[in-house]
């Protein structure tokens, strides 16, 4: 089995469409959406595309927030989802496990296997990673949440990979990030027409879209700055 991992889409339909076109060219056997699909400008459309392709879903913290209406973005997104879609999101598990060719057993989560909002970055101490993965029996853990790709090997723990963000990357450029598993572990990036995407996303009227989404898509969030911010929040 070969698996495409599409995390942190955040309602960015043009980015998702571009990645799915590349995924289809790769001939994967399964798609895993690692959370934070429906918090963003075009949530229903993104969810519909993934459901149509038989994706496996993992719950993200932002998906959970949409269900509970924590802030103005949640309250913007929730009415865009029909009753069936809301129920679908509400049923997503914290983790999913699949066997991947030449990789082994893979555990997919949004943040960590025990939480949909715990923070792990490329500079989180090895001791922290070893502790939080101490009960994991899988060969590989694939996460998201912090929107910056990484691939880490920690003694005494499974390999840990962050697939990055399809829809709102904090990488200093707008290319959609994702991962392809089997037979290798590949951190991928997909370019697309970002200015056209920005126009489409801004037109939705999502509160804070310029500050939240457009800055990332214009490459204004550097990965090192994002990592420093997330590390400052870890354990806070």
N, C-alpha and C positions, 0 to 999 in steps of 0.2 A: 504493500500500500504506500502511495505517495500522498502527502497532505500539504495543502496550502493553509497557512495561518494568517488570518486577517483580523487584526486587533484594532481597537480604538478608532473605529470608522467615524463616529461622532456625526452621523447624519450628512456626511459629505458624499453625496451621490455621484458626482463626476469622478471623484477619486476611486470610489468603489467600482464603478463601471470600467475604468481603465485597468484596474488590477484584475478584475474578473476576466477581461479580454486576454490578459497575459496568462492567467491561470488556465483558461481553456486551451490555450496554445500548448501549455506544458502537459496537458493530459493527466491531471491529478485524479486520484480516486476519491478524495474527500476534502471538504473545506471545514475548517474550524474557525468560528468567530469567537474571539477571546474577550468579548465584553465591550461595553460602551458603544453600542450600535445606535441607540435611539435617543441619545442626548445630543441634539444638534439640529441643523436647519431642515433636513429632509429625512426624518426618522422613518416614516412609514414606507417610503420608497426604498430605502436601504434594506429594511427588514424584509420587504416583499421579494427583493432580488435574492437575498440569501436563502429565504425559505424555499423559493422556487428551485434553488440548486441543491436542496437537501442538506444544508449546512448543519453541523453540530454547533450548539451554542453554549457559552459559558457566561454566567452573570457578571456584569461589571458594576462598580459602585454607582456610576452615573445612570445606568439602566434602572437600578434600584431606586435612585432618587426620583426618576421620572414617575415611577409608580406611586410615590408618596408625596410628590409635589412640594419639595423643599424650598425651591426658589423660583424666580420668574422664568428662567429657562425651562425648568421642569414643567411649569404650568403652561408654557408655550408648546412644549412637545407632546404632553399627554393627550390633549384633544385631537391631535393629528393621527393618533393611533385608534383603530376601532376596538371594539370590545374583545374580539378574538385575538388581536395583536397584543393587547394589554395582558390578556391571560397567558399568551405564549411567553412573553417576557417574564412574567411572574413565576413561570415554571422552570426557568433556566437554573441549572445546578451551579454550584461553586467550582466544580472541576469536572473534566471529562478525560478519559484515558483511552488511547488507541495504540495499536501495534503498528510500527512504521518500518518499512523495509530497510535493513542494514543499520537502523538506528536503535530499535528495541521498543520497549514500552515507554510511551510518552504521556506525561500528565500535563494537561492544558489548564491554565488558570488565568484569572485577570491580573491579580496583583501577586498573591502567594497562595499556596494550597490551603491555607487556613483563613484567609481573609481576602475580601475583594477590594480592600483599600490600603493594606499594609505596603510600605514603600521599600523597594529594593532597587538599587541603581548599579551602574558599572563600578562604583567606588565603595559600595557598602562593604564593611569589613568581612573577611572570610568567615570569621567566627560567628557572625550574625547569620550568614547564609547557611552555614553548617548546622546551626541550631534550628532554624526554621524549616529546614529540609530533612531533619533527623529521622522523621517517621515515614519519609517517602521511599517507596520501594521501586519506583520507576527509574529508567535509565536516563531520562531527560525530562526536565521541566521547562515548559514554554509559557512565558508570562507577557504582560503588557503594562498598562497603567501609567507609566512614566513617559511614554512617547519618545523614548530614545533607545535605539537598538543596542544590544550588547550580547556577548557570548562569553560565559565565565565557567571555568573549571575550578572547583574548590575541593580540596582533599577531604574525603569522607562524606561527600555529598554528590547527588546527581549533577550532571552538567546542567547549567541554567542559562537559558537564552531568552532575551526579550525581542519579540518580533517587530517592535516599533509600532508606529501609528499609520494606518492607511489615510485617515482623514484630517489629522491635525498634528503632523510631525514636528517635534522640537529638535530639528537636525540642522538648522541654519539654511535650509533650502526646502522647496515645497514638494519634492518627489514623494509619492506615496510609499510607505515602508510596509513590508510584510515578510514572511518567511516561507521557504519551501523545504519540506522534510522528505527524505528518501530519494536515493540512497545516501545522499549527503545532507548536511545541515547548511542551508544557504540563506543568508540575510539579503533580501532583495529590495530593489527600489524601482519604481515605475513613474516615469515622467508623464505629464498630461497637460492640457491647456488650462493652466491655473487661473489666468485672468478671466477666462470665460466662466470657470467654476466660481470664482469670487463673485462675479456679477449675478450668477444664478443663486448663490447662497445668500447674498445680501438682500436680494429681492424677496426672500421669504419673510423678512421682517423680524427674524429672531432677535430677542433682546441681547444686546452686547455682542452681536455677531462680528463687528469690526474689531473689537478688543480681544475677543476670545478666539475667533477662527481666522480672520483675515491676517492678523499679525503672524500666525504660524505659517500660513500659506504664502506669505511674502518673504519667508525666511528670516523673520525678525527675532525669532527665539533661538539662540545658540544652544547647542547641546550642553556645553559646560555650564552655562547659566542655569539651564533647566535642572541639571543634576545637582548643582549647588542648592537650588531652591528646594528640591525634593529631599535632599539629605538634611536640610535644616528642619524639615517637617517630620522626619523619621523619629518616632518615639515621642514626638511633642504632645 
